[in-house]
Amino acid sequence: MKNLLLLLLSIMSIHLYAQDTGEMRALYGVEEIPGSLKPVQELEDADIPKLFVHTAADSSKDIVFLVIPGGGYSHVAINHEGHAVAKRLNDLGYSAYVLRYRLPKATTMKDKRYGPVQDAQYAMAQIRKDHPNKKIAVIGFSAGGHLAASVSNLFELPQTEALKQVNLRPDFTVLAYPVISFEDAITNKGTKESLIGPDFKPEDVEFFSMENRVSESSQPTFLMSAKDDKTVPIENANRYAKALNAYNVRNAMFTYEEGGHGFGLINKTNDRDWFAAMMKWLEEVNAQ
């Protein structure tokens, strides 16, 4: 009886885990990843990008989400900034795709600066293929916010020939405590080092500081950050909002007095729900 109970609990846990992580897909084919220095068979699992598809039971909503977790471009915080976000979106009737992108590595990529954004663009292409009549909102956390901002502003720079005929522009952008700038005064040094280091060329600092990439084609954007965030100062979000305002691009800023960094959906210092506020704002903007 005890063994049967343990077996049932094991099966239940496997089932719940499968539900939590959605349907896993390889982002590229089995033979080659564009821009990779090695064939897929010689790569570690962490160097093979994947999409996790979380399909809502009710698919009537006209927005689908691309969720990009953070991790300083040194790891991917895929659970609390990825799958948990997708689950909440599913509960609201929205389907979501969680991206486990490649971490920038000179040992596996021809140009590590563009590896993550290439993965995000391919994720956009897959979502467009799956949902040709729906809008796409990209939501990114921390370094994933930097990647989401990159997708939102570098859509006219497709990273491979295969992407040139695809609409890579998101319709909406959500940036949660995002890394935006690589200027020393406000950047997260680990994120900057991982993506464009160790030798910092001025042109890379300028190009990959996303406040400099904003234009009239940038998307309506919702930003969230805490004022006491010492890991990624709130000035990152403020600069992005200022850049959007300069082009009259609609945006909203949700701020906490406290909370620090990396708290995902739940800021334990405050009962205000930034995610609910974001969804209300997004639905209002979408309806206009």
N, C-alpha and C positions, 0 to 999 in steps of 0.2 A: 504494500500500500504506500509506504514511504517513497519507494523508488518510482511508483506511478505518479505520485504527487510532484516529485522533483522533475519528472519528465514533462508533465503538463505545464509546470512553471517555466521550464526551459523553452518549450514551444511557444508559450505566451510571450516570453521576453523577446524571442526571435521575431515574432509577428509584430510586436510593438515597435521594435527597432526598425523593421522593414517599413512600417508605416511612417515612422518619424523621419526617415532618410529619403523616402520617395523612391522613384524608379531611377536607377543609375544608368547613365549613358556615357559612352566615350565621346569626347568632343570632336575628335578626328578619326580617320580611318585607322586600321590596325597596322598598316605598313609604315606610315610616315607622318610626322608632325611638321608642318611647314616652319622653317627657321630653326629646326632642331639640328644639333650636331651629331645626334645618334639616332639610329632606328628605334622604333618603339620597344622592340624586344630587348634592347640593351639599357633601357631607362628604368630607374626605380619607380615604384608605384606613385610616389609623391610628385614625380616629374611628368606624370601623364594626366592632363587636365580632364575633368569630368563634370557633367551636368547631372543634377539630381532633380527630377521632375516631380513636383507635388501638384497633382491635379485635383481641383475642387470638385466636390460631388455635384454642385450646381454650376454649370459652365456658362451661365447667361451673362455674366459680367463682361464688359467690353474692354477691360484692362487686364493685362497679364504682367507679372512682375519678374524681373531679373534681380536676384538677391546676391550681393557680393560681400562676403564677410571680410573682416579686417585681419590684422596679424602682422603689421609692420613690414610686409613683403618678406617676412622670414618664416611665417607659418600661416595657416588659414584657420581662423576661429569659426569653424563651420557649424558648430552646434548652436550656441546661443545667439550668434549673429547670422546664422544661415537657416538651419532646419527649424528652429523655434520660430523664426520670423515667417517662414513659409507655412507652418502649421497655423499660425494666427491668421494669415491671409486666407488660407483654405477655410477656416472657420467663418470668415466673412464672405465666402463665395468666390474668392479670387484664386486662380491658379498661379503657381510660382515655380521658378527655376532657380536652384541654388548652384552657383558656380564655384567649383574648386579649381582655381586657376593655377598655372605653373608659377612657382617662385622664381624671380629673376636670378639666373645662374650663368656665369660666363662659361662654365664647364659643359653646359648642355644646350646653350642657345647661341646662335650666330650674333645676335644683338639682344642682350638681356633687357635693355631698356624698353623694348617693345613686345617682349614675350607676353606679359600679362594683358596688355590691351588687345593684342591679337586674339588671345583666348576669349576675352569678353566680346570682341566683335564676332567671333564665330558663334558664341552663345546667342548673340542678337540674331544672327542669320538663322539659327535653328528655331528660335522662337517665332521669327517672321514666317518661316516655312510651316510651322505647326499651327500658327494663328494668323493667317494672312489678313483677316478683317478686324483684328483687334489692335488696340494701342498698347505700347510697352512702357512701363515705368521701371526705371532702374533705381535700386536702393542699395547704397553702399555704406559701410561702417569703417571709420578710421582710415587705414591704408586702402581698404575696400572703397571708402569714400573717394579717395584719390583716383582709384581705378574707375569708379562710376563717373566721376567728373571728367576723366580722360575719354571714356566712351561717349559722354555727352557733348564733348567739344572737338574730338578728333575724328568724327564720323566721316569727314571728307578725305581722310587719309587711310583708306583700307590697306591692311597690312599684307594682303596677298591678292593675286589676280582674281582668285575665285570670289572675292568679296566685292569686287568693283561694281557688280550689277545688283547688289543688295542694298536695301535701305537700312543703314546702320544707325540712324539717328533715333534715340529714344524720344518718346512723346512727353515724358515727365521724368524728373530727377529728384531723388530724396537722398540727402547727405547727412549721416549721423556722426557727430563729432569727427568730421572729416579732416584728414591731412589734405591741404590745398596747396600751400606754398612750400617751396624748398629754400626760401630765404632763411639764413641762419637764425635770425632773431625770433622766428615763430615756428619753424619746422620741427618735425620729429626727426631727430638726427639718424636714428636707426632705419627709418623708412627711406630717407634720402640716401643713405649709404647703400642700402640693399638694391635700390632701383638704379641709381646713376653713379654710385661710387665704385671704387674708392677715390678715383681722380675726378674731382668735380670741375667740369668745364663750364664756363660762364653761360655758354649757349644752352647747355642741358638744364642748368638751374633755371634759366629764363623760360625755356620751352615747357618744361614739366611742372612749372608753377602754374596751376590751372586757372588762377585769377587772370593770367595773361592770355588765356585761350578763349575766354568768354567773348561772344559776339551777339549780334541780333538774332542769330539762328539758335542760340542756346535755349533750353527748355524751361518751362515753368518749374521752379525748384523750391523744395521745402528743406530747410536746414535745421538741425538740432545740435545743441552743445551745452555743456555746463560751464559756468563762469570760473569754476575752480579747477578746471582741467589743466593739470600741469604736464601731462604727457603730450597732448596736442592742444595748444592754447586756442581759446575761442576766437582769437584774432584770425585764424584760418577761415572759419565760417563767415566772420564779419567781412573779410576782404572779398570773399566770393559774392556775398550779397551786394557789396558796394559795386563790384564789377557788373553784376546783373542789372543793378539800378541804373548804371551808366548807359545801358542799352535798352532800358525800359522793359526788361524781361521780368515777368511776374515772379515774385518769390515771397516766402514767409520764413520767419525765424522763430523757433521755439527754444527758449533758454531756461536752464535751471540755475539757481544760485549755487547749488552744490551737487555732487554726484561723481565728480572726477571723470574718469575715462573708462570706456570699454564695458559699460553696464548693460548693453543690449536693449531689450524691451523694457526692463524694469529698473528704474532709479530708486533704490531703497531709501533715499533721503527725502523723497517727495512723492505724494500720492497722485500728482498730476500725470496724466497718461499722454506722453508725447505721440505715441503711435496712433491713438484714437484721434488726437488733434490733427495729425498728418492725414489720416484717411478722410476725415471730414473736409479738410482743405482740398485734398486731391479730388474728391467727388464733386465738390463745388466748382473747381476749375474745369473739370472734365465736362460738366453739364453746360458750361458757357460756350 
